[in-house]
Amino acid sequence: MGELPGALGTTGSLGLRLGQAIFAVSSLLFMCMSVDFYSFTAYCFLIMAMGLVVPWSSTLALVDTFSICVKRPVRPPGILSIVIVGDWVLSLLSLAASTSAASVTDLLLSSRDPFCTGKMCIRYQLAAAMAFLSWCLLFTSLLFNLWLLSSA
């Protein structure tokens, strides 16, 4: 069987992991530009979820870089199972966090709450969008690695 493009230890996986980390960091930066996000649980949940995605994706990007440099993928079935479970849990967390943050922001915009004045709600919308893009890449990594596990 040929090499699966987004499976652990490939350049495709490295690109997916770097994208996950970049979108998660940008989501964190958009959220942390304001101190007022502590007022809403959904925003704190988004910070927590993206705070978990960044080290996970960065560590797996380092594993991918090592695998590419030595030209030998590191894929023991036990490690691959741990990666799949981690991707699965983090993809559920990041999807829930991004949609809840987007919902709260939409509710604040429609209620004309004084909390959402100026560019604050735009930043929260951008943070939720970046978290959703991070989820898309996480879910893609999950599917590639799940496919790799089932074909092994």
DRENDO-1510 file (C-alpha; in Angstrom, 1 decimal, always signed):
<recs>
REC; n; res; u; v; w
REC; 1; MET; +0.0; +0.0; +0.0 .
REC; 2; GLY; +1.2; +3.5; -0.8 .
REC; 3; GLU; +2.0; +6.2; +1.7 .
REC; 4; LEU; -1.0; +7.9; +3.1 .
REC; 5; PRO; -0.4; +11.7; +2.6 .
REC; 6; GLY; -1.6; +12.9; +6.0 .
REC; 7; ALA; -0.6; +10.0; +8.2 .
REC; 8; LEU; +1.8; +10.3; +11.1 .
REC; 9; GLY; +5.4; +10.8; +10.0 .
REC; 10; THR; +4.7; +12.4; +6.6 .
REC; 11; THR; +5.1; +15.9; +5.3 .
REC; 12; GLY; +1.3; +16.1; +4.9 .
REC; 13; SER; +1.0; +15.4; +8.6 .
REC; 14; LEU; +3.6; +18.0; +9.4 .
REC; 15; GLY; +1.6; +20.6; +7.5 .
REC; 16; LEU; -1.6; +19.6; +9.2 .
REC; 17; ARG; +0.1; +19.8; +12.7 .
REC; 18; LEU; +1.7; +23.2; +12.0 .
REC; 19; GLY; -1.7; +24.5; +10.7 .
REC; 20; GLN; -3.4; +23.2; +13.8 .
REC; 21; ALA; -0.8; +24.9; +16.1 .
REC; 22; ILE; -0.9; +28.2; +14.1 .
REC; 23; PHE; -4.7; +28.5; +14.1 .
REC; 24; ALA; -4.9; +27.6; +17.8 .
REC; 25; VAL; -2.2; +30.2; +18.7 .
REC; 26; SER; -4.0; +32.8; +16.6 .
REC; 27; SER; -7.3; +31.9; +18.3 .
REC; 28; LEU; -5.6; +32.3; +21.7 .
REC; 29; LEU; -4.1; +35.7; +20.7 .
REC; 30; PHE; -7.5; +37.0; +19.5 .
REC; 31; MET; -9.1; +36.0; +22.8 .
REC; 32; CYS; -6.3; +37.2; +25.0 .
REC; 33; MET; -6.3; +40.7; +23.5 .
REC; 34; SER; -9.1; +41.4; +26.0 .
REC; 35; VAL; -9.2; +40.7; +29.7 .
REC; 36; ASP; -13.0; +40.7; +29.7 .
REC; 37; PHE; -13.4; +37.1; +28.3 .
REC; 38; TYR; -13.4; +35.7; +31.8 .
REC; 39; SER; -17.0; +36.9; +32.1 .
REC; 40; PHE; -18.3; +34.0; +29.9 .
REC; 41; THR; -17.6; +30.3; +30.4 .
REC; 42; ALA; -17.6; +29.6; +26.7 .
REC; 43; TYR; -14.6; +31.9; +26.2 .
REC; 44; CYS; -12.7; +30.3; +29.0 .
REC; 45; PHE; -13.5; +26.9; +27.5 .
REC; 46; LEU; -12.1; +28.1; +24.2 .
REC; 47; ILE; -8.9; +29.3; +25.9 .
REC; 48; MET; -8.6; +25.9; +27.7 .
REC; 49; ALA; -9.2; +23.8; +24.5 .
REC; 50; MET; -6.8; +25.8; +22.3 .
REC; 51; GLY; -4.3; +25.8; +25.2 .
REC; 52; LEU; -4.3; +22.0; +24.9 .
REC; 53; VAL; -4.2; +21.9; +21.1 .
REC; 54; VAL; -1.0; +24.0; +20.9 .
REC; 55; PRO; +1.4; +21.6; +22.8 .
REC; 56; TRP; -0.3; +18.5; +21.4 .
REC; 57; SER; +0.1; +19.7; +17.8 .
REC; 58; SER; +3.6; +21.1; +18.4 .
REC; 59; THR; +4.8; +17.9; +19.9 .
REC; 60; LEU; +3.4; +15.8; +17.0 .
REC; 61; ALA; +4.9; +18.3; +14.5 .
REC; 62; LEU; +8.3; +17.6; +16.2 .
REC; 63; VAL; +7.7; +13.8; +15.8 .
REC; 64; ASP; +6.8; +14.3; +12.2 .
REC; 65; THR; +9.9; +16.4; +11.6 .
REC; 66; PHE; +12.0; +13.7; +13.2 .
REC; 67; SER; +10.4; +11.0; +11.1 .
REC; 68; ILE; +11.0; +13.1; +7.9 .
REC; 69; CYS; +14.6; +13.7; +8.8 .
REC; 70; VAL; +15.4; +10.0; +9.5 .
REC; 71; LYS; +13.3; +9.0; +6.5 .
REC; 72; ARG; +11.5; +6.4; +8.6 .
REC; 73; PRO; +8.0; +6.9; +10.0 .
REC; 74; VAL; +7.6; +6.2; +13.7 .
REC; 75; ARG; +4.4; +4.2; +13.8 .
REC; 76; PRO; +4.2; +1.5; +16.5 .
REC; 77; PRO; +0.5; +0.5; +16.8 .
REC; 78; GLY; +0.4; +1.6; +20.5 .
REC; 79; ILE; +1.7; +5.1; +19.7 .
REC; 80; LEU; -0.6; +5.4; +16.8 .
REC; 81; SER; -3.6; +4.5; +19.0 .
REC; 82; ILE; -2.6; +7.1; +21.5 .
REC; 83; VAL; -2.3; +9.7; +18.8 .
REC; 84; ILE; -5.7; +8.8; +17.5 .
REC; 85; VAL; -7.4; +9.0; +20.9 .
REC; 86; GLY; -5.6; +12.3; +21.6 .
REC; 87; ASP; -6.7; +13.7; +18.2 .
REC; 88; TRP; -10.3; +12.5; +18.8 .
REC; 89; VAL; -10.6; +14.0; +22.3 .
REC; 90; LEU; -9.0; +17.3; +21.2 .
REC; 91; SER; -11.1; +17.5; +18.0 .
REC; 92; LEU; -14.3; +17.1; +20.1 .
REC; 93; LEU; -13.1; +19.7; +22.6 .
REC; 94; SER; -12.1; +22.2; +20.0 .
REC; 95; LEU; -15.4; +21.8; +18.0 .
REC; 96; ALA; -17.4; +22.3; +21.2 .
REC; 97; ALA; -15.3; +25.3; +22.2 .
REC; 98; SER; -15.4; +27.0; +18.8 .
REC; 99; THR; -19.1; +26.6; +18.4 .
REC; 100; SER; -20.0; +27.6; +21.9 .
REC; 101; ALA; -17.8; +30.7; +21.6 .
REC; 102; ALA; -19.3; +31.6; +18.3 .
REC; 103; SER; -22.8; +31.1; +19.8 .
REC; 104; VAL; -22.1; +33.4; +22.7 .
REC; 105; THR; -20.6; +36.0; +20.5 .
REC; 106; ASP; -23.6; +35.9; +18.2 .
REC; 107; LEU; -26.0; +36.2; +21.2 .
REC; 108; LEU; -24.0; +39.2; +22.5 .
REC; 109; LEU; -24.1; +40.9; +19.1 .
REC; 110; SER; -27.9; +40.4; +18.7 .
REC; 111; SER; -28.6; +41.5; +22.2 .
REC; 112; ARG; -26.6; +44.7; +21.8 .
REC; 113; ASP; -24.9; +44.1; +25.1 .
REC; 114; PRO; -22.5; +46.8; +26.2 .
REC; 115; PHE; -19.9; +44.1; +26.7 .
REC; 116; CYS; -19.5; +43.8; +22.9 .
REC; 117; THR; -18.5; +47.3; +22.0 .
REC; 118; GLY; -16.1; +48.3; +19.3 .
REC; 119; LYS; -13.8; +45.6; +17.9 .
REC; 120; MET; -14.2; +43.2; +20.9 .
REC; 121; CYS; -16.9; +41.0; +19.4 .
REC; 122; ILE; -15.0; +40.9; +16.0 .
REC; 123; ARG; -12.0; +39.6; +17.9 .
REC; 124; TYR; -14.2; +36.9; +19.5 .
REC; 125; GLN; -15.6; +36.0; +16.2 .
REC; 126; LEU; -12.2; +35.7; +14.7 .
REC; 127; ALA; -11.0; +33.6; +17.7 .
REC; 128; ALA; -14.0; +31.2; +17.2 .
REC; 129; ALA; -13.2; +31.0; +13.4 .
REC; 130; MET; -9.6; +30.2; +14.0 .
REC; 131; ALA; -10.5; +27.6; +16.5 .
REC; 132; PHE; -12.9; +26.1; +14.0 .
REC; 133; LEU; -10.2; +26.0; +11.4 .
REC; 134; SER; -7.9; +24.3; +13.9 .
REC; 135; TRP; -10.7; +21.7; +14.5 .
REC; 136; CYS; -10.9; +21.1; +10.7 .
REC; 137; LEU; -7.2; +20.2; +10.6 .
REC; 138; LEU; -7.4; +18.2; +13.8 .
REC; 139; PHE; -10.3; +16.1; +12.4 .
REC; 140; THR; -8.4; +15.6; +9.1 .
REC; 141; SER; -5.4; +14.3; +11.0 .
REC; 142; LEU; -7.7; +12.0; +13.0 .
REC; 143; LEU; -9.2; +10.6; +9.8 .
REC; 144; PHE; -5.9; +10.0; +8.1 .
REC; 145; ASN; -4.4; +8.2; +11.2 .
REC; 146; LEU; -7.6; +6.2; +11.7 .
REC; 147; TRP; -7.4; +5.1; +8.1 .
REC; 148; LEU; -3.7; +4.2; +8.6 .
REC; 149; LEU; -4.5; +2.2; +11.8 .
REC; 150; SER; -7.3; +0.3; +10.1 .
REC; 151; SER; -5.2; -0.5; +7.0 .
REC; 152; ALA; -2.2; -1.8; +9.1 .
</recs>
